[in-house]
């Protein structure tokens, strides 16, 4: 049954992009929907679990935001954050395509990556704090949760768009290469359903604003990646996901901070 294939693909996606312990038979010949197509739905799980600090109303918004971010990082094993820092090291520090890809394969983090990570975390923490403060006063904590879920889902559309529109590049064998797969028609339906889900959460106007900004961000990221490495790799997918979280949060705030 196709639903069984979807379920298997979702479990593989959850096991790949989070640290949630699941019993997956990776050598199974069973056909499954490409796991990458469920990346936005993994964002739903990450957002819901990491939103537990919202239950403690006595905590300040700044501390709630910090604990939500920490929980998301622990839940994903800093999967996207690691890619973001490695990408910044390679894309900024390398002088040519080969050198940039070589730097990104290095497990060590350089000064560009550290600085990018610090500023990314600081900006996200500030924006999330403002979102919690603004939404809790106007609409209540439940609306804060809806925004947090929307951010994690929408940010994961961005790497999917890069995958569809660009070529994968790497030096030698790469772990990320095994996670790259063509998006099938059925997989595309699941991605479209995630978009419809966000419309239900935040409304068509906010959804359209967020999608428009993400498309512009994706075009800029795609152009930059084409200029630097003629495509994308696993680290750059993590980088665009992190940028997606920032612009999605900023869009929810109406570009006010």
C-alpha positions in Angstrom: 0.0 0.0 0.0 1.2 3.5 -0.7 0.4 4.7 2.8 2.8 2.0 4.1 5.4 3.5 1.7 4.7 7.0 3.1 5.0 5.8 6.7 8.3 4.1 6.0 9.6 7.2 4.2 8.5 9.4 7.1 10.2 7.2 9.7 13.4 7.2 7.7 13.2 11.0 7.5 12.6 11.3 11.3 15.6 9.0 12.0 17.8 10.9 9.6 17.1 14.5 10.6 16.5 14.0 14.3 18.0 12.1 17.2 14.7 10.4 18.0 15.6 6.6 18.4 13.7 4.6 15.8 14.2 1.0 14.7 14.9 1.3 11.0 16.0 -1.5 8.7 18.2 0.6 6.3 18.9 -2.4 4.2 15.3 -3.3 3.7 14.3 -3.6 0.0 10.8 -2.3 0.7 9.8 0.5 -1.5 9.2 3.9 0.3 8.4 7.4 -0.5 11.7 9.5 -0.6 12.4 10.4 3.0 13.5 14.0 2.1 9.9 14.8 1.0 8.9 14.5 4.7 11.4 17.1 5.9 8.7 19.8 6.5 6.8 17.2 8.6 9.9 16.5 10.6 9.8 20.2 11.4 6.4 19.8 12.9 7.7 17.2 15.3 10.8 19.2 16.2 8.7 22.3 16.8 6.1 20.6 19.0 8.6 18.8 21.2 10.9 21.9 21.6 8.0 24.1 22.5 7.7 22.7 26.0 9.1 25.9 27.7 5.9 27.6 26.7 4.1 25.6 29.4 6.0 27.5 32.1 4.3 30.9 32.1 6.4 32.2 35.0 9.5 32.1 32.8 10.5 35.2 30.9 10.1 35.2 27.0 13.9 35.5 26.6 14.5 32.4 28.7 11.7 30.5 27.0 13.2 31.4 23.6 16.6 30.2 24.7 15.3 26.9 26.0 13.2 26.3 22.9 16.2 26.8 20.7 18.4 24.6 22.9 15.7 21.9 22.8 15.5 22.0 19.0 19.3 21.8 18.7 19.4 18.8 21.0 16.5 17.1 19.2 18.1 17.5 15.8 21.7 16.9 16.9 22.6 20.4 15.6 22.2 18.8 12.1 21.4 22.1 10.3 23.5 24.3 12.5 26.6 22.2 11.8 26.0 22.5 8.1 25.5 26.2 8.4 28.8 26.8 10.1 30.7 24.4 7.8 29.1 26.1 4.8 30.2 29.6 6.0 33.8 28.3 6.6 34.0 26.9 3.1 32.0 29.4 1.1 33.7 32.4 2.6 37.2 31.0 3.4 37.9 29.1 0.1 39.4 30.7 -3.0 38.0 28.3 -5.6 35.3 25.6 -5.9 37.6 22.7 -4.9 39.0 24.5 -1.9 35.6 25.5 -0.7 34.3 21.9 -0.9 37.4 20.6 0.8 37.0 23.1 3.7 33.4 22.0 4.1 34.4 18.4 4.4 36.8 19.3 7.3 35.2 18.4 10.7 36.8 21.3 12.4 35.1 24.7 12.6 36.9 27.8 11.6 36.5 31.5 12.6 33.9 32.2 9.9 31.8 29.3 11.0 32.0 30.3 14.7 31.1 33.9 14.0 28.3 32.9 11.7 26.9 30.5 14.4 27.1 33.1 17.1 25.3 35.8 15.1 22.7 33.4 13.8 21.9 32.1 17.3 21.8 35.7 18.7 19.5 36.9 15.9 17.2 33.9 16.2 17.0 34.2 20.0 16.1 37.9 19.8 13.5 37.4 17.1 11.9 34.4 18.9 11.9 36.4 22.2 10.0 39.2 20.4 7.6 36.7 18.8 6.8 35.2 22.2 6.4 38.6 23.9 4.2 40.0 21.1 2.0 37.0 20.5 1.5 36.0 24.1 0.1 39.5 24.9 -2.1 39.8 21.8 -3.2 36.2 21.0 -2.0 33.9 23.8 0.6 31.1 24.0 -1.2 28.9 21.6 -0.6 31.4 18.8 3.1 31.4 19.8 3.2 27.7 19.2 1.5 28.0 15.8 4.2 30.5 14.7 7.0 28.2 16.0 5.6 25.2 14.1 5.2 27.4 11.0 8.8 28.6 11.2 10.2 25.0 11.4 8.0 23.8 8.6 8.5 26.7 6.2 12.3 26.8 6.8 12.6 23.3 5.5 10.9 24.2 2.2 14.0 26.2 1.3 16.5 23.3 1.1 13.9 21.3 -0.9 13.7 24.1 -3.4 17.5 24.2 -3.7 17.6 20.4 -4.3 15.0 20.6 -7.1 16.6 23.6 -8.9 20.3 22.9 -8.6 22.9 20.1 -9.0 24.5 18.2 -6.1 28.3 18.7 -5.9 30.9 17.1 -3.7 34.5 15.8 -3.5 34.5 12.0 -3.3 32.0 10.2 -1.2 29.7 12.1 1.1 27.2 11.0 3.7 24.8 13.6 2.5 24.7 12.1 -1.0 22.8 9.1 0.4 20.1 11.4 1.6 19.6 13.1 -1.7 16.7 11.7 -3.8 14.5 12.9 -6.6 11.2 14.3 -5.4 8.5 12.0 -6.7 4.9 13.1 -7.5 3.7 11.5 -4.3 6.5 13.1 -2.3 5.6 16.5 -3.9 2.0 16.0 -2.7 3.3 15.6 0.9 5.3 18.8 0.5 2.2 20.6 -0.8 0.2 19.3 2.1 2.7 20.8 4.5 2.0 24.2 2.8 -1.7 23.7 3.2 -1.1 22.9 6.8 0.7 26.2 7.4 -2.2 28.1 5.8 -4.5 26.5 8.3 -2.2 27.5 11.2 -1.4 31.2 10.4 -3.8 32.1 7.6 -3.4 32.7 3.9 -2.0 36.3 4.2 0.8 35.4 6.6 1.5 32.2 4.6 1.8 34.2 1.3 4.1 36.7 2.9 6.3 34.0 4.4 6.4 32.0 1.1 7.3 35.1 -0.9 10.2 36.0 1.3 11.4 32.4 1.3 11.3 32.3 -2.5 13.4 35.5 -2.7 15.8 34.1 -0.1 16.0 30.9 -2.1 16.8 32.7 -5.3 19.6 34.8 -3.7 21.0 31.7 -2.0 20.8 29.7 -5.2 22.6 32.4 -7.1 25.3 32.7 -4.5 25.8 28.9 -4.3 26.1 28.7 -8.1 28.7 31.4 -8.1 30.7 29.8 -5.3 30.5 26.0 -5.9 28.3 25.6 -9.0 25.6 23.7 -7.0 24.8 22.6 -3.5 25.9 20.0 -1.0 24.7 18.8 2.4 26.3 21.6 4.4 24.7 24.3 2.2 21.3 22.7 2.6 21.7 23.1 6.4 22.8 26.6 5.9 19.7 27.6 3.8 17.5 25.9 6.4 18.9 28.1 9.1 18.5 31.2 7.0 14.9 30.1 6.4 14.2 30.0 10.1 15.5 33.5 10.5 13.6 35.1 7.6 10.4 33.1 8.5 10.5 34.5 12.1 11.3 38.0 10.9 8.3 37.8 8.5 6.0 36.7 11.2 7.0 39.8 13.2 6.2 42.0 10.2 9.9 42.8 9.9 9.9 44.6 13.2 12.4 43.8 16.0 
